[in-house]
Amino acid sequence: MAIVQICEKEKCFGCSLCHDLCPVGAISIETIGGFYYPVIDKEKCVSCGKCQKFCPANNEENIEKSKNETPDIAYAAWSKDDKRHFESASGGIATELSKAFIERGGFVVGVWFNPETYVVEHKICETIDELEACAKSKYVQSSKTGIWSKIKEKIKEKPCLFIGVPCEVFAFKTLCTTLDQTKIKPFYCVDILCRGGSSPHIFNEHIRKINNGKHIKNISFRGGEYDGSLVLYGKDDKIIYNFNALYDPYYICFEKHSIFRKNCFSCMFAGSKRISDLTIGDFWGLDEQVLKTIKINGRSLFFINSENGNTLVNIIKDKINITERPVEEAIKGNFTLNCPTEKPKEYDELWNKAEKEGFYGAFKLVYHFNWQRKQILIKLWNILKCIFPPIVPIRRFVIKLFKGNK
Ligand SMILES: Cc1cc2nc3c(=O)[nH]c(=O)nc-3n(C[C@H](O)[C@H](O)[C@H](O)COP(=O)(O)OP(=O)(O)OC[C@H]3O[C@@H](n4cnc5c(N)ncnc54)[C@H](O)[C@@H]3O)c2cc1C
Protein backbone atom coordinates (compact mmCIF):
# COMPACT_ATOMS: atom_id res chain seq x y z
CA MET A 1 0.00 0.00 0.00
CA ALA A 2 1.28 3.44 -0.90
CA ILE A 3 2.23 5.87 1.85
CA VAL A 4 -0.54 8.41 2.33
CA GLN A 5 1.14 10.98 4.54
CA ILE A 6 4.82 11.64 5.33
CA CYS A 7 4.26 13.73 8.44
CA GLU A 8 1.36 15.67 9.90
CA LYS A 9 0.72 18.59 7.54
CA GLU A 10 0.81 21.06 10.44
CA LYS A 11 4.34 19.92 11.31
CA CYS A 12 5.87 19.89 7.80
CA PHE A 13 8.72 22.45 7.46
CA GLY A 14 8.67 22.29 3.66
CA CYS A 15 12.31 21.18 3.62
CA SER A 16 11.73 18.79 0.68
CA LEU A 17 14.22 16.24 1.99
CA CYS A 18 11.57 13.54 1.38
CA HIS A 19 11.47 14.51 -2.30
CA ASP A 20 15.20 14.00 -2.73
CA LEU A 21 15.42 10.83 -0.63
CA CYS A 22 12.61 8.99 -2.39
CA PRO A 23 14.30 6.21 -4.40
CA VAL A 24 11.54 6.06 -7.04
CA GLY A 25 10.73 9.74 -7.56
CA ALA A 26 7.22 9.35 -6.16
CA ILE A 27 7.23 12.67 -4.32
CA SER A 28 6.71 16.06 -5.89
CA ILE A 29 6.81 19.40 -4.11
CA GLU A 30 3.85 21.63 -4.74
CA THR A 31 2.74 25.02 -3.51
CA ILE A 32 -0.33 24.44 -1.40
CA GLY A 33 -1.95 27.37 0.41
CA GLY A 34 1.07 29.52 -0.44
CA PHE A 35 3.80 27.16 0.87
CA TYR A 36 5.80 24.12 -0.25
CA TYR A 37 4.40 20.69 0.65
CA PRO A 38 5.18 17.17 -0.58
CA VAL A 39 2.62 15.27 -2.61
CA ILE A 40 2.91 11.48 -3.07
CA ASP A 41 2.18 9.78 -6.36
CA LYS A 42 0.45 6.63 -5.12
CA GLU A 43 1.12 4.81 -8.39
CA LYS A 44 4.88 5.21 -8.02
CA CYS A 45 5.25 4.80 -4.24
CA VAL A 46 6.90 1.50 -3.20
CA SER A 47 6.23 2.05 0.53
CA CYS A 48 9.91 1.87 1.49
CA GLY A 49 9.21 4.29 4.37
CA LYS A 50 12.38 6.33 3.79
CA CYS A 51 10.43 9.60 3.54
CA GLN A 52 8.71 9.06 6.88
CA LYS A 53 11.84 7.78 8.64
CA PHE A 54 14.04 10.73 7.75
CA CYS A 55 11.42 13.47 7.73
CA PRO A 56 12.81 16.10 10.15
CA ALA A 57 9.29 16.87 11.37
CA ASN A 58 8.90 13.23 12.49
CA ASN A 59 12.09 13.43 14.54
CA GLU A 60 11.30 15.88 17.31
CA GLU A 61 13.38 13.86 19.74
CA ASN A 62 16.46 14.20 17.54
CA ILE A 63 15.89 17.92 17.25
CA GLU A 64 16.04 18.24 21.02
CA LYS A 65 19.10 15.96 21.18
CA SER A 66 21.01 17.93 18.57
CA LYS A 67 20.70 21.21 20.48
CA ASN A 68 23.87 22.60 22.01
CA GLU A 69 24.01 24.30 25.36
CA THR A 70 23.45 28.08 25.45
CA PRO A 71 26.91 29.56 24.84
CA ASP A 72 28.65 31.56 27.57
CA ILE A 73 29.55 34.41 25.26
CA ALA A 74 27.94 36.21 22.36
CA TYR A 75 29.93 38.10 19.73
CA ALA A 76 29.13 41.29 17.87
CA ALA A 77 30.94 41.33 14.54
CA TRP A 78 31.14 43.13 11.22
CA SER A 79 33.33 42.88 8.14
CA LYS A 80 36.50 44.99 7.96
CA ASP A 81 35.74 45.44 4.28
CA ASP A 82 33.43 48.50 4.28
CA LYS A 83 31.92 47.69 0.89
CA ARG A 84 31.16 44.12 1.97
CA HIS A 85 29.69 45.37 5.24
CA PHE A 86 27.51 47.93 3.44
CA GLU A 87 26.28 45.40 0.86
CA SER A 88 25.28 42.78 3.47
CA ALA A 89 22.18 42.04 5.51
CA SER A 90 23.87 42.99 8.78
CA GLY A 91 27.61 42.61 9.40
CA GLY A 92 28.50 40.55 6.33
CA ILE A 93 29.69 37.59 8.41
CA ALA A 94 27.88 34.97 6.32
CA THR A 95 29.52 36.23 3.13
CA GLU A 96 33.00 36.59 4.67
CA LEU A 97 32.72 33.04 5.95
CA SER A 98 31.48 31.70 2.63
CA LYS A 99 34.35 33.40 0.79
CA ALA A 100 37.00 32.04 3.15
CA PHE A 101 35.49 28.55 2.94
CA ILE A 102 35.61 28.52 -0.86
CA GLU A 103 39.16 29.91 -0.83
CA ARG A 104 40.10 26.87 1.26
CA GLY A 105 38.72 24.46 -1.34
CA GLY A 106 35.20 23.89 -0.01
CA PHE A 107 31.76 24.56 -1.44
CA VAL A 108 28.98 26.63 0.12
CA VAL A 109 25.23 26.15 0.03
CA GLY A 110 23.39 29.47 0.30
CA VAL A 111 20.23 31.19 -0.86
CA TRP A 112 19.82 33.25 -4.04
CA PHE A 113 17.09 34.62 -6.27
CA ASN A 114 16.98 32.59 -9.46
CA PRO A 115 16.46 35.11 -12.29
CA GLU A 116 15.24 32.37 -14.67
CA THR A 117 12.42 31.09 -12.48
CA TYR A 118 11.94 34.04 -10.05
CA VAL A 119 12.21 31.53 -7.20
CA VAL A 120 14.24 32.11 -4.03
CA GLU A 121 16.18 28.90 -3.60
CA HIS A 122 19.19 27.19 -2.07
CA LYS A 123 22.09 26.70 -4.44
CA ILE A 124 25.63 25.36 -4.47
CA CYS A 125 28.42 27.94 -4.84
CA GLU A 126 31.92 26.91 -5.79
CA THR A 127 33.37 30.28 -6.79
CA ILE A 128 33.54 33.67 -5.07
CA ASP A 129 31.58 35.20 -7.97
CA GLU A 130 28.69 32.81 -7.41
CA LEU A 131 28.53 33.86 -3.76
CA GLU A 132 27.59 37.44 -4.53
CA ALA A 133 23.99 36.43 -5.31
CA CYS A 134 23.64 34.88 -1.85
CA ALA A 135 24.53 38.05 0.05
CA LYS A 136 21.66 39.89 1.81
CA SER A 137 18.61 38.26 3.37
CA LYS A 138 15.78 37.22 1.12
CA TYR A 139 12.70 37.33 3.30
CA VAL A 140 11.02 34.40 1.58
CA GLN A 141 11.06 30.72 2.47
CA SER A 142 13.55 29.17 0.05
CA SER A 143 12.85 26.28 -2.29
CA LYS A 144 15.07 23.29 -1.52
CA THR A 145 13.75 20.81 -4.04
CA GLY A 146 16.72 18.99 -5.55
CA ILE A 147 19.39 20.69 -3.45
CA TRP A 148 19.84 17.66 -1.16
CA SER A 149 20.66 15.37 -4.10
CA LYS A 150 23.23 17.87 -5.36
CA ILE A 151 24.85 18.18 -1.92
CA LYS A 152 24.91 14.39 -1.63
CA GLU A 153 27.15 14.20 -4.70
CA LYS A 154 29.31 17.29 -4.16
CA ILE A 155 30.12 16.43 -0.54
CA LYS A 156 32.00 13.37 -1.77
CA GLU A 157 34.49 15.74 -3.47
CA LYS A 158 34.77 18.81 -1.24
CA PRO A 159 34.09 19.98 2.33
CA CYS A 160 30.66 21.56 2.65
CA LEU A 161 29.43 24.69 4.42
CA PHE A 162 25.65 24.76 4.63
CA ILE A 163 23.95 28.06 5.50
CA GLY A 164 20.24 28.30 6.14
CA VAL A 165 17.55 28.93 8.70
CA PRO A 166 17.48 26.39 11.56
CA CYS A 167 14.88 23.95 10.15
CA GLU A 168 16.93 23.81 6.95
CA VAL A 169 20.10 23.15 8.93
CA PHE A 170 18.35 20.29 10.67
CA ALA A 171 17.30 18.85 7.29
CA PHE A 172 20.94 19.15 6.16
CA LYS A 173 22.16 17.34 9.28
CA THR A 174 19.54 14.64 8.70
CA LEU A 175 20.71 14.24 5.10
CA CYS A 176 24.29 13.77 6.35
CA THR A 177 23.17 10.93 8.63
CA THR A 178 21.96 9.06 5.54
CA LEU A 179 25.40 9.24 3.88
CA ASP A 180 28.34 6.86 4.22
CA GLN A 181 30.58 8.88 6.57
CA THR A 182 33.75 7.27 5.19
CA LYS A 183 32.98 8.58 1.70
CA ILE A 184 32.19 12.19 2.46
CA LYS A 185 34.32 15.26 3.26
CA PRO A 186 33.90 17.27 6.47
CA PHE A 187 30.78 19.36 6.74
CA TYR A 188 29.86 22.47 8.71
CA CYS A 189 26.58 24.24 9.27
CA VAL A 190 25.57 27.79 10.06
CA ASP A 191 22.06 28.73 11.10
CA ILE A 192 20.69 32.16 10.33
CA LEU A 193 18.39 33.43 13.07
CA CYS A 194 14.87 33.30 11.73
CA ARG A 195 11.56 34.62 12.97
CA GLY A 196 9.58 32.92 10.18
CA GLY A 197 9.46 31.92 6.54
CA SER A 198 7.14 34.00 4.36
CA SER A 199 4.99 32.59 1.59
CA PRO A 200 6.97 31.91 -1.60
CA HIS A 201 3.71 31.90 -3.55
CA ILE A 202 2.64 35.38 -2.43
CA PHE A 203 6.15 36.67 -3.09
CA ASN A 204 6.21 35.23 -6.59
CA GLU A 205 2.79 36.65 -7.45
CA HIS A 206 3.76 40.01 -6.00
CA ILE A 207 6.98 40.46 -7.96
CA ARG A 208 5.27 39.34 -11.16
CA LYS A 209 2.72 42.09 -10.60
CA ILE A 210 5.09 44.93 -9.77
CA ASN A 211 7.77 44.30 -12.38
CA ASN A 212 5.81 46.06 -15.15
CA GLY A 213 6.53 43.14 -17.43
CA LYS A 214 10.29 43.71 -17.15
CA HIS A 215 12.79 40.92 -16.51
CA ILE A 216 13.91 40.74 -12.87
CA LYS A 217 17.62 40.06 -12.49
CA ASN A 218 17.81 40.31 -8.71
CA ILE A 219 15.93 41.35 -5.61
CA SER A 220 16.91 42.95 -2.33
CA PHE A 221 15.32 43.46 1.07
CA ARG A 222 18.31 44.30 3.20
CA GLY A 223 21.71 45.95 2.89
CA GLY A 224 23.10 48.44 0.40
CA GLU A 225 21.68 51.83 -0.47
CA TYR A 226 18.05 50.73 -0.10
CA ASP A 227 18.31 48.77 3.13
CA GLY A 228 14.81 47.97 4.39
CA SER A 229 13.14 48.26 0.97
CA LEU A 230 11.97 45.67 -1.48
CA VAL A 231 13.97 46.46 -4.60
CA LEU A 232 13.70 44.69 -7.95
CA TYR A 233 16.68 45.06 -10.26
CA GLY A 234 16.37 44.57 -14.00
CA LYS A 235 18.75 44.62 -16.95
CA ASP A 236 22.03 46.48 -16.20
CA ASP A 237 21.01 46.58 -12.52
CA LYS A 238 18.41 49.24 -13.28
CA ILE A 239 15.84 49.61 -10.52
CA ILE A 240 12.39 48.44 -11.63
CA TYR A 241 10.67 48.80 -8.27
CA ASN A 242 11.71 50.27 -4.92
CA PHE A 243 9.23 50.46 -2.06
CA ASN A 244 10.25 50.54 1.55
CA ALA A 245 9.05 48.19 4.28
CA LEU A 246 6.41 50.72 5.37
CA TYR A 247 4.69 50.79 1.98
CA ASP A 248 5.29 47.53 0.14
CA PRO A 249 2.42 45.11 0.94
CA TYR A 250 4.65 42.02 0.96
CA TYR A 251 7.29 43.64 3.18
CA ILE A 252 4.59 45.02 5.50
CA CYS A 253 3.16 41.52 5.93
CA PHE A 254 6.63 40.05 6.51
CA GLU A 255 7.27 42.61 9.26
CA LYS A 256 3.86 41.91 10.77
CA HIS A 257 4.52 38.14 10.56
CA SER A 258 1.17 37.62 8.84
CA ILE A 259 2.38 35.65 5.80
CA PHE A 260 4.59 33.17 7.69
CA ARG A 261 4.22 29.43 7.37
CA LYS A 262 1.82 28.45 10.13
CA ASN A 263 4.19 26.11 11.95
CA CYS A 264 6.78 28.89 12.35
CA PHE A 265 4.61 29.99 15.29
CA SER A 266 5.54 26.80 17.09
CA CYS A 267 9.13 26.65 15.80
CA MET A 268 11.10 23.95 17.60
CA PHE A 269 14.40 25.72 16.96
CA ALA A 270 13.67 29.03 18.67
CA GLY A 271 15.66 29.69 21.82
CA SER A 272 19.28 30.10 22.82
CA LYS A 273 20.20 26.40 22.44
CA ARG A 274 21.16 26.15 18.81
CA ILE A 275 21.55 23.13 16.53
CA SER A 276 24.31 24.40 14.21
CA ASP A 277 28.06 24.94 14.55
CA LEU A 278 27.68 28.69 14.28
CA THR A 279 24.59 30.90 14.67
CA ILE A 280 24.43 34.24 12.84
CA GLY A 281 21.84 36.98 13.24
CA ASP A 282 21.41 40.71 13.73
CA PHE A 283 22.79 42.07 16.98
CA TRP A 284 19.75 44.00 18.14
CA GLY A 285 20.11 45.57 21.57
CA LEU A 286 23.89 45.91 21.20
CA ASP A 287 25.50 48.16 23.81
CA GLU A 288 25.43 51.85 22.77
CA GLN A 289 29.19 52.32 23.31
CA VAL A 290 30.01 49.46 20.94
CA LEU A 291 27.46 50.73 18.43
CA LYS A 292 29.26 54.09 18.31
CA THR A 293 32.43 52.37 17.08
CA ILE A 294 30.68 50.90 14.00
CA LYS A 295 30.66 53.35 11.12
CA ILE A 296 28.29 51.45 8.79
CA ASN A 297 24.75 50.53 9.71
CA GLY A 298 24.28 46.84 10.57
CA ARG A 299 26.16 44.44 12.83
CA SER A 300 26.04 40.69 13.13
CA LEU A 301 25.59 38.61 16.20
CA PHE A 302 27.17 35.20 16.36
CA PHE A 303 27.23 32.26 18.74
CA ILE A 304 29.93 29.58 18.58
CA ASN A 305 28.11 26.33 19.33
CA SER A 306 30.74 23.65 18.68
CA GLU A 307 34.39 22.97 17.94
CA ASN A 308 33.52 23.16 14.23
CA GLY A 309 32.06 26.60 14.91
CA ASN A 310 35.41 27.63 16.35
CA THR A 311 37.16 26.39 13.22
CA LEU A 312 34.82 28.49 11.09
CA VAL A 313 35.46 31.67 13.09
CA ASN A 314 39.21 31.09 12.94
CA ILE A 315 39.20 31.22 9.13
CA ILE A 316 37.69 34.73 9.12
CA LYS A 317 39.29 36.16 12.25
CA ASP A 318 41.48 38.60 10.33
CA LYS A 319 38.62 39.67 8.03
CA ILE A 320 36.15 40.86 10.67
CA ASN A 321 35.94 43.07 13.74
CA ILE A 322 34.84 41.03 16.75
CA THR A 323 33.70 42.16 20.19
CA GLU A 324 32.76 39.80 23.01
CA ARG A 325 29.41 40.58 24.62
CA PRO A 326 27.40 39.03 27.47
CA VAL A 327 25.13 36.38 26.04
CA GLU A 328 22.20 37.89 27.99
CA GLU A 329 22.55 41.10 25.97
CA ALA A 330 22.06 39.14 22.72
CA ILE A 331 19.16 37.10 24.06
CA LYS A 332 17.40 40.16 25.45
CA GLY A 333 17.57 41.96 22.11
CA ASN A 334 16.47 39.10 19.87
CA PHE A 335 13.15 37.39 20.55
CA THR A 336 13.92 34.33 18.38
CA LEU A 337 16.60 33.49 20.95
CA ASN A 338 13.80 33.20 23.51
CA CYS A 339 10.71 31.72 21.88
CA PRO A 340 8.90 31.30 18.57
CA THR A 341 7.22 34.26 16.95
CA GLU A 342 3.72 34.93 18.20
CA LYS A 343 0.96 34.39 15.65
CA PRO A 344 -0.51 37.83 14.86
CA LYS A 345 -4.18 38.26 15.70
CA GLU A 346 -5.07 39.13 12.10
CA TYR A 347 -3.32 36.04 10.66
CA ASP A 348 -6.40 33.83 10.15
CA GLU A 349 -8.49 36.74 8.91
CA LEU A 350 -5.87 37.63 6.29
CA TRP A 351 -5.56 34.08 4.97
CA ASN A 352 -9.32 33.49 5.00
CA LYS A 353 -9.95 36.70 3.10
CA ALA A 354 -7.09 35.95 0.70
CA GLU A 355 -8.90 32.79 -0.39
CA LYS A 356 -11.78 34.87 -1.73
CA GLU A 357 -10.22 38.26 -2.41
CA GLY A 358 -6.66 37.32 -3.32
CA PHE A 359 -3.64 38.69 -1.43
CA TYR A 360 -4.05 42.38 -2.33
CA GLY A 361 -7.77 42.36 -1.58
CA ALA A 362 -7.18 40.71 1.81
CA PHE A 363 -4.28 43.05 2.57
CA LYS A 364 -6.42 46.11 1.86
CA LEU A 365 -9.30 44.86 3.98
CA VAL A 366 -7.19 43.73 6.93
CA TYR A 367 -4.67 46.57 7.11
CA HIS A 368 -6.88 49.32 5.66
CA PHE A 369 -4.04 50.36 3.42
CA ASN A 370 -4.68 51.34 -0.16
CA TRP A 371 -1.44 50.35 -1.79
CA GLN A 372 -2.60 51.17 -5.33
CA ARG A 373 -3.41 54.75 -4.25
CA LYS A 374 -0.05 55.03 -2.50
CA GLN A 375 1.65 53.92 -5.71
CA ILE A 376 -0.09 56.66 -7.70
CA LEU A 377 0.85 59.28 -5.09
CA ILE A 378 4.49 58.20 -5.18
CA LYS A 379 4.51 58.39 -9.01
CA LEU A 380 3.05 61.91 -8.84
CA TRP A 381 5.64 62.91 -6.24
CA ASN A 382 8.45 61.64 -8.50
CA ILE A 383 7.11 63.68 -11.43
CA LEU A 384 6.85 66.76 -9.19
CA LYS A 385 10.47 66.28 -8.07
CA CYS A 386 11.62 66.30 -11.69
CA ILE A 387 9.60 69.43 -12.60
CA PHE A 388 10.35 71.38 -9.45
CA PRO A 389 13.45 70.00 -7.60
CA PRO A 390 13.31 72.53 -4.68
CA ILE A 391 10.17 70.70 -3.52
CA VAL A 392 12.45 68.12 -1.85
CA PRO A 393 14.23 70.51 0.61
CA ILE A 394 10.95 72.39 1.12
CA ARG A 395 9.22 69.15 2.14
CA ARG A 396 12.13 68.26 4.46
CA PHE A 397 11.91 71.73 6.05
CA VAL A 398 8.15 71.42 6.59
CA ILE A 399 8.51 67.94 8.15
CA LYS A 400 11.28 69.22 10.45
CA LEU A 401 9.15 72.19 11.43
CA PHE A 402 6.19 69.95 12.13
CA LYS A 403 8.25 67.48 14.17
CA GLY A 404 9.93 70.32 16.03
CA ASN A 405 6.58 71.76 17.02
CA LYS A 406 5.31 68.43 18.34
C1 LIG B 1 13.61 34.67 6.58
C2 LIG B 1 14.62 35.31 7.47
C3 LIG B 1 14.25 35.75 8.74
C4 LIG B 1 15.21 36.35 9.58
N1 LIG B 1 14.85 36.73 10.85
C5 LIG B 1 15.79 37.21 11.69
C6 LIG B 1 15.48 37.53 13.05
O1 LIG B 1 14.34 37.42 13.47
N2 LIG B 1 16.47 37.97 13.87
C7 LIG B 1 17.75 38.11 13.41
O2 LIG B 1 18.62 38.49 14.20
N3 LIG B 1 18.08 37.81 12.15
C8 LIG B 1 17.13 37.36 11.29
N4 LIG B 1 17.48 37.04 10.00
C9 LIG B 1 18.89 37.06 9.64
C10 LIG B 1 19.42 38.40 9.18
O3 LIG B 1 18.49 39.04 8.33
C11 LIG B 1 20.73 38.20 8.40
O4 LIG B 1 20.49 37.30 7.35
C12 LIG B 1 21.83 37.63 9.20
O5 LIG B 1 22.09 38.48 10.26
C13 LIG B 1 23.09 37.41 8.35
O6 LIG B 1 23.62 38.64 8.04
P1 LIG B 1 25.01 38.78 7.24
O7 LIG B 1 25.26 40.23 7.02
O8 LIG B 1 26.04 37.97 7.93
O9 LIG B 1 24.60 38.06 5.88
P2 LIG B 1 25.13 38.30 4.40
O10 LIG B 1 26.61 38.31 4.39
O11 LIG B 1 24.41 39.42 3.77
O12 LIG B 1 24.62 36.93 3.73
C14 LIG B 1 23.26 36.55 3.79
C15 LIG B 1 23.21 35.08 4.13
O13 LIG B 1 21.86 34.72 4.38
C16 LIG B 1 21.51 33.59 3.60
N5 LIG B 1 20.10 33.75 3.23
C17 LIG B 1 19.56 34.75 2.50
N6 LIG B 1 18.24 34.57 2.36
C18 LIG B 1 17.94 33.41 3.00
C19 LIG B 1 16.73 32.66 3.18
N7 LIG B 1 15.57 33.06 2.69
N8 LIG B 1 16.79 31.52 3.88
C20 LIG B 1 17.97 31.06 4.39
N9 LIG B 1 19.15 31.73 4.25
C21 LIG B 1 19.13 32.88 3.57
C22 LIG B 1 22.43 33.64 2.39
O14 LIG B 1 22.63 32.37 1.85
C23 LIG B 1 23.72 34.21 2.99
O15 LIG B 1 24.50 33.19 3.51
C24 LIG B 1 16.54 36.48 9.14
C25 LIG B 1 16.90 36.05 7.86
C26 LIG B 1 15.96 35.47 7.02
C27 LIG B 1 16.38 35.01 5.66
The ligand as a Gaussian input file, in Angstrom:
#p B3LYP/6-31G(d) Opt

LIG

0 1
 C       13.605000      34.673000       6.580000
 C       14.618000      35.311000       7.472000
 C       14.252000      35.751000       8.737000
 C       15.206000      36.346000       9.579000
 N       14.847000      36.729000      10.848000
 C       15.785000      37.206000      11.691000
 C       15.482000      37.530000      13.045000
 O       14.337000      37.423000      13.473000
 N       16.475000      37.970000      13.870000
 C       17.754000      38.112000      13.413000
 O       18.620000      38.494000      14.204000
 N       18.078000      37.809000      12.146000
 C       17.135000      37.363000      11.291000
 N       17.477000      37.035000      10.002000
 C       18.893000      37.056000       9.640000
 C       19.424000      38.396000       9.179000
 O       18.493000      39.038000       8.330000
 C       20.729000      38.202000       8.396000
 O       20.495000      37.301000       7.346000
 C       21.832000      37.627000       9.201000
 O       22.087000      38.485000      10.258000
 C       23.095000      37.414000       8.352000
 O       23.622000      38.638000       8.040000
 P       25.013000      38.782000       7.242000
 O       25.263000      40.231000       7.021000
 O       26.040000      37.969000       7.929000
 O       24.595000      38.060000       5.880000
 P       25.130000      38.296000       4.402000
 O       26.614000      38.308000       4.387000
 O       24.409000      39.421000       3.768000
 O       24.625000      36.930000       3.730000
 C       23.264000      36.553000       3.790000
 C       23.206000      35.085000       4.131000
 O       21.862000      34.716000       4.380000
 C       21.511000      33.588000       3.597000
 N       20.102000      33.747000       3.227000
 C       19.559000      34.749000       2.500000
 N       18.244000      34.567000       2.357000
 C       17.940000      33.409000       3.000000
 C       16.730000      32.661000       3.180000
 N       15.567000      33.063000       2.685000
 N       16.789000      31.517000       3.877000
 C       17.972000      31.063000       4.390000
 N       19.150000      31.730000       4.254000
 C       19.128000      32.882000       3.567000
 C       22.433000      33.637000       2.389000
 O       22.629000      32.366000       1.850000
 C       23.719000      34.212000       2.992000
 O       24.502000      33.195000       3.514000
 C       16.543000      36.480000       9.142000
 C       16.896000      36.052000       7.858000
 C       15.957000      35.470000       7.024000
 C       16.384000      35.011000       5.662000

